[in-house]
Amino acid sequence: MNDREIIENTECETVKEVREVRHKISARFDHDVGRLVAHYQEMQEKMRRSGKYKFADLPSKNPKLPEPVDSEVAD
């Protein structure tokens, strides 16, 4: 087995593990999307309050766009 195959196999195993954990968490909430989202939102709030983790803020609904660049060059 070459290095690339080892890496790909490891990545496949990691993805498989992540999917298994996600499925178990989903099952705890009877695969109800609303309950699952509420759970993740609650976890996020607890993590924010802990101060241990940093979160990126969501972009503004009305982002300020850069001013258009004048294509004419002044002499």
HUCORLIN-V828053 format. One record per helix or strand of 2 or more residues. SS is the DSSP state (hx for helix, st for strand). FROM is the first residue (numbers start at 1). LEN is the number of residues. If there is no record, write none. Layout:
BEGIN
SS/FROM/LEN
SS/FROM/LEN
END
This chain:
BEGIN
hx/3/26
hx/33/18
END
